[in-house]
Amino acid sequence: MFGNNEVKELFGKEKIFSYPKPTKLIKRLIQIGSSENDIILDFFSGSATTAHATLQLNAEVNKILRDKNSLLSFKDENNNWSTMRFIFSKWTLREGWDNPNVFQIVKLRSSGSEISKLQEVGRGLRLPVDELGNRLSDEQFYLRYLIDFSEKDFAQKLVGEINSEANIPRSIKGILNKVAKSRNMKEEELFIELLQKGYVDTDKNIKEGKYETLVEEYPEFNRGLSTDKVIDLNKNKKYKIRIRQERFEEIKDLWNSINQKYYLKLDEVSEEELLEVSLNILKSDIYKREFLYIDTKRTESADDHIKIRESIDDVYVVENKIPYNEFLKRINKNTGIPIKIVHEALVLYNSEKTIPKDFFNVATLKNFIIKFQRWMEEAFLHRFSYKKVGIEPKETALTDINGNVKEYVVQGNIGMMRDEDAKVPDNFFV
């Protein structure tokens, strides 16, 4: 009851902590059960009355317990940055303190349940604050969570627990416009780009097995947990392998030749060829009208089983018209064909076959871009060459910036498997 009264005096209401202990009682217990130089180790669960009582009793003995200002300040009296860290032990992180600057949690024992683990992580790092108490939301911060071997698969379980609550979406329709705006693109442009890369189909559904690749290149589509939010440091441990430097001299010339820099040079395409290609694409029936179908599926009883009856209730013509100048600009942006050549090709095509009024729409634009990309892939299959840059290679996987051989190489550059007991032949390079 007395503990509740103290809480009420501080916060104006009682129900802040469960069963808070009165400070005077704790002070008396500490005086009875300890000597002058004893250390009080407090495993507190929320209200911190034991810690508060200890601070009061030892105000003139220990700087850490006496000078709370220096303990919690970012700078000392000389305006120098304070390197002092406040270390506290908490019986459970499921309730109580919300310290925004907890960057590391060390587990003293295994948690009783999977739910407890998630609650404990949630009590860790929130949005950190600076010396003025302002939230720091423009930087990336990580909570380091140290556990023993009995919870070695904790990181994988944590990722699985979080992602299990976020179903993998099947379509990008609901988020396509938002992602396009974040990338300063038109919705149609982004859709065409995703379509060309094979991530989605024409109905904007994510293709089977393409979700992971999609969110790697376009993280804005990710509705689960980002891959860099929970990191298992044990998985990222990099082993080093010593390089036998005397052996490097035997392959030095070969290694320098392999590491020469080259660039890919594509053969030039004349304006006449681009005009011919553009006209052929226009003649290949790229004009399409988009339709919206209302498809209804109903379950019906049939003898001793249930069947589904499907019907198309209505059909609508979708008019996604694009102004002529915008149509030319989008083709130019997505193919690189000069606007003048596209216009000239359309004039020639119209002289042979009158262009319909709704010709300039999203579907036609998409078909033109796709067919031009296919032509590019086929036409330039053998129309390229490699040119040497003429810059001597400096830092490589085996040499430093001065061209000297390194002492070690990362194991991943050699192979994935590691055998500590195997004897490496003397004529091997590493």
N, C-alpha and C positions, 0 to 999 in steps of 0.2 A: 504493500500500500504506500509506504514512504517513498519507494522508488518511483512509483507512478506520479506522486506529488512533485518530485524533482523534475520529471519529464514534462509535467504540465506547466511548471514554472518556466522551463526553457522554451517549449514549443507551443504552449497555449492549449494543448490537448493531451490526453493520457495515452491513447492507443497508437503509440509510435513503435514501441518494442514490446515483445512478450516477456512478462515477468522481470522487469528491470530490478536490480538490487540497489538498495539505498547506499549511498557513498559512505556515510558515517559507519554503517555496520561493516563494510568491507575494510575500511581503515582500521577499525578495532581488531578485526580478525588478522590483518597483516601484522599489526603490532604484537599480538599474542603469539603468532606462529612463526616469527622471523627475528633474526638478529640484525645488527646495524649494517653490516656489509653484505647481507644476503641479496640475491638477484631474484626479483619477482617475475616469473614467466607466466604470462597471461594468455590463455586460449579463450578469447571472448567471442560471443555469438551475436553481438548486435549493439547493445547499449554502451559498452565500454566502461562500465562503472568501476571495474577492477583497475583498469589502466588509469582512470581519472583519480582514483583514490591513491594509487602508487605515485602519480605525479605530485599530488599534494603532499604526501609524506616525505618525498625525497627532493623537494624543491631546491634545497641548498646543498645537495650532495653530489649529484651527477649532472653534467651539462646536458646530456641527452634528455634527461627527465626534467631538468630545471628550465633550460632555455628553449621553450617551444618555438619562439619566433625564429631563432637561427636554424632550428630543426626543419621548419617548413618553408623558410624563405628561399627564394631563388638567388638572392644576392646578400652578401654580408654587409657590415657597417661601412666597409671601405668601397662598396659598390662593385666588388669582385664576385664572379659567379661562384656560388656555393656548390661544392661537390658532395655535400653530406646527403645521405639517403635515409629516408624513414622506413625502417624495417618493422613490420608488425606481423604477428601470428594470429590467424583467425580460425576458429574451430570449424566453421563452415562458411562457404561463400554464397550460400543460398539465400541469406537474408542479412540485413544490417547495412554496413557501410557501403556507400556508393562513392568511392574515391575515383575521380576521373583520370588520375595519373598513375594507375597501377599497370606497369609494363611487363611484369614477370610474376608468375605464380609457380611456386614449388610445392608439389604434392608430397605430404608426409606419409600418407597412406592411400590405399586404393579406395575409390568411391564405392558406395554401396549399390548404386544402380546407374543405368545409362542416363536416366533423367537427371540425377544428381550431377553428373559430369557436365551436361549442357548448362545447368543452372550455374555451376561454378565458373564456367567460361564466360557466361553472361555477366557475372559479377566482376570480371576483369576490366580490361581496357575499354573505356567509353571514348567520347571525344575529349582528347587531352586539352589542357588549358595552359596559357602562357603565364608569365609573372604578374600580369595584370588581371588574370582571371578570364581572359577572352578565349572562346572556343577556337581550336586550331582545326579547321575543316578542309584546308587546302593542301594538306600533306598526307602521305600514306604512313600509318602507324601499325605496328604488329604487337600482339600480345604473345610473349614467350611462355610456353606452358611446359614445365619440366615434370616428367612422370617416371615411374620405375618400370622395370621390364614386364611386370604383370599387366601393364596397360599399353604394350608396345603397338597395338593396332588401333590406338585411340584416334589418331588423325584420320585413318580411313573410315572408322565408324562415324566420326563427327561429320565428315563430308557426306557420307551416305545418309545420315539422319537428316541433314539440312536439305539435301537434294531430293529425298524421298517425299518431302512436302511440296516440291515444285515439279509438277508433271511436265515432261518434255512436250512443247507445243507442236501441233501438227501443221499449223498454218501461220503465215506471217501477215495475214490480212489486217488483224487488229493493231499491229505495231509498225507496219511498213511505213506509214506516213510519218510517225514520230521519229523513226530511225533516219528516214530521208532528210528531215529537217535538221537533225543533229549533225548530219554530214554535209549540209548545205547543198543538197541535191533535190531534183524533182522526184516525186514518187515513181513516175514512169521510168525515169532513168535508172534508179536503183533496182527496180523490178527487172528491167532488161538485163542489167549487169548480173543479178543473181540468177536469172534464167540462162544466160550464156555460160555461166560457170557451173551449171548443173546442180545448183543447190535447191531450186524449187521447180515445180512444173507450171504449166500455163494457168492453172487455177490457184496459184500462189500457195500450194501445199508443199511443205518441206519433204524432199525425197527421202526414201528409206536409207538410213545409215549416213545421212549428210549433216545431221544436226550439230555434231561435235565440230566438224570442219567449218560449218557456217559460223558458229559462235567464236571460233578461233580467229577468223578473219574479220567478222562483224560482231564484236562482243556486245553491241547494243541489243542484239536479239536474245541474249542470254537471260532466261528468267529463273535460273537456278543459282547455284553458288559459283562465283568466279573461281577459276582454277588457281589463282594466286592468293586466295583469302585464307585457306588453311594449308600450311606448309609443313611437311614432315622432313625435318632437317637430316634425319638419318638416311633418307632416300637420296638426298642431294649430296651426300659425302663423295668427294672426288679423290680417287687414289692416284698417286703419282708413280711413274716408272722412271728409273734412272736411265739416262742415255749413255751408251758407251762412246765417249767422245773420240777415241782413237779410231773407231769404226766409221764415224761420220766422214772423216777425210776421204774414205774410199768411195763414198757416194755423193760427195759435195757437188761435183759438176753436174751429175744427173739431177740432184735435188734442185739446183738453181735453174736448170732447164725446165723442170716440171712446174716451177713456181713463177714462170714468166707470165705477165699480164697481157691478155688479149681482149679485144672487143669484137662484137658481132656486127658485121656490116651487111645490110640488106641492099640488094640491087635497086636502083631507082626505077620508079614507075612513071611513065610519061602521062601527060594530061590526056592524050588521045586514048591510052589504054584505060585510064580511069573513067573516061566518058563512055567508052564501049562497055565496060563492066557495069556501070550504073544503068545504062539503057537495057542491057540484058537482064538485070535484076528486076527492073520495072516491068519487063515483058514476061516475067516468070510467074505471073499471077500472085503478086504479093498483097493485092487489095483484098481485105477481109472486113466483113461486118461482124461486130460482136453481138452475141445473143445471150440473154439471161433466161434460164429455164427454171421454172418452179416445179421441183420434183417432190412428189409426196409418196411416202411409204406407209402402208397400213397393215396391221396384223389382222388376219381373219381365221376363223375356225373352219376347218375342212375335215369332216369325218372325225378321225381320232388324232389329228395333229393340227398344229398352227402353221400357217404359211404367211408370207409377206407379199402383198400386192402393191406394185409400184406403178405410178402414173405421172405423166407430165401435165400439170394443170394449166400452165400458161407459159407463153414465150414473149419476151420483150426484146426490142432492139436497143442496144446500148450505144449512144452517140457520144463517143469520146473524141470529139473533133479537136484538131490542133490548127491554129492560124498558120497560113502558108510560110510566113517568115520564120516562125518558131519551128516548124517542121524541118526547114532547111538547116537551121542552127543546130538542132538536135542530131541530125545525121552527120553534120560536120564534127560535132563534139565527140560522137561515138565511133566514127570511122576515120576521121581525118581527111575526108574528101572535101576539097574546096567548095564553098557554097555556089560559086559560079558554075562549076561543072555539074553539080546536082541540078541546079536550075536549068541548065542547057539540056541535060538528059530528059528532064520532065517536059520541056518544050517539044523536043523531038518525039517523045512518047505520045504526047497529046495530039501531035499532028497525024499520027497513025491511028490512034484510038482515043476517043474523047474520054478525058478523066472524069469520073463521077464526082458529084459535089461533096460527098462524104469520104472521098478517097484519103484525105489527110487526117488520119486518126491514129490512135495509139497502136492498134493492131497492125496497120500497114507499116508504121514506123518500125515496130519490133521485127516484122518479117524482113524488111530491107536490111536492117543492121545484122540480123542473124545470117542472111545469105551472103552479105559482104564479108563477114568474119570467116565463113566457110571458104569463100574464094581465096581470101588471104592465106589461110592455112594450106590450101592445095597449091596455090601459085608460087608461094615462097618456100616450098619444101626443098627445092634445090637452088634457089636464087639468093644465096648468101655466101659470105666468106668471113674468115677470121683474120684480123689485122693485129700485129704486135704493137703494144703501146709504146715500148721503148724505154720503160722505166725499170731500173734494176730492183728486184724484190729485196725488201729489207726484213722486217719481222715476219716469220712464218711459224708453223707449228713446231719446228725444230730449232729455229734460230731467233735471236733477239733482234732489236732494231739496228744494232751495229753489225749484224751478219754473223755473229758468233754463235756457236752451237749452245743450246740451253742445257742446263744440268738435268732437268726432269721434263717429262711429257705427260700430259693427262692420260690416264688409262683408256678413257673413252675413245681417244684417237687411234688406239692400237687394237682394242677388242673389248668385248663386254664381260667375258668370263675371267675369273682370277683364281689361280692356284698357288697358295703360299708354299707348298711342298715341292713343286716341280723345279727341276734344275735346268736352267737356260743354257743351251750350247754356247761355247765361246765365240763362235763366228756370227752369232746373232747381233743385231744392231742395238737392241734394248734388252 
